[in-house]
Amino acid sequence: ELRLWPDAIAVERREPMGKVKRWAANPYWVDIDTTNTRQIQNYLTLRGGGRRIELGVFLTPEERVELAHELRTQINRLTRPVG
């Protein structure tokens, strides 16, 4: 689950055995990156709050690119409003 506010972005992942992993950062400082690795095309990561997390590994490479674009658009809209 990904949540986005003007001053925070948070990701919560529930693993099959019930463990919950959480990550949060200020969206203004979050880096969104898509990289090709040997195993994964358009591997999507978010970096902020002192950590790097992967996002959408279960998505197709095209969907990860779309998600990265949408996240950038929404973060820019929330953190850099047009005045």
N, C-alpha and C positions, 0 to 999 in steps of 0.2 A: 504494500500500500504506500503510495506516494502522496504527500500533502504539501501544498505550496501556499505560503502567505508572503506579504511584502517583506517581512523581516525574518522568515524562517522557511527552510525546506526540510522535510523529514521523510525518511523511508523506514518502513517497518516490514520485516520479513518473518513469516511464521514457517518454521521448518517442519518436516513431516513428524518428528517426534515431539512437537509442541514447543520447542525452544523458540524464543522470539529474539531477533537481532534488530537493533535500532541504530539509526544514524541521523544526525541533524547538523545543519550548518546555516550560515547566513547566505541566502541566495545571491546576494550582490557579489560575493567572493567565490562562488562555486564555479569550478571549471568542468565543462562537459566535453568529453573526448570520445571519438570513435576511432578505433585503430584496428588494423588487420593483424591477427596473430596467426600462428601456424594452424591452430584448431578452429578459430572463430573469425569470420569475416564481419567487419564493422562492430567489433567488441566495444560496448558502451560502458563508460565509467563516469562517475561523478567524484570530484575531489573537493573537499572542503572540511572544515572542522577538524583538521589534523589527520584525516583518513581519506582513502580512496576506496570506493565501493563499485561493484559491477551492477549493472541494471539491465534487465530484459534479456538475459542469456537464452531464455526459452523462445524469444521472438525470432523471426526471420531476419536476415541481414538488412533487408529493405525496411522492415518495421522498426529496427533499431535506429536507422538513419532518420526515419520519420519522427520517432520519439525524441531523439536528440534535437531535431529542428523545433518540434513543438515545445520542448522544455526551454530551449533558448528564447523562443518567442514569448512564452509566458513569463519567464524570469525578467526579460527586458521590459515587458509591459508593466510588471509589478514594481520593479526596482528603479526604473528610469522613466517615470511617467512624463508624457509630453505636456508641457505647460503652456 
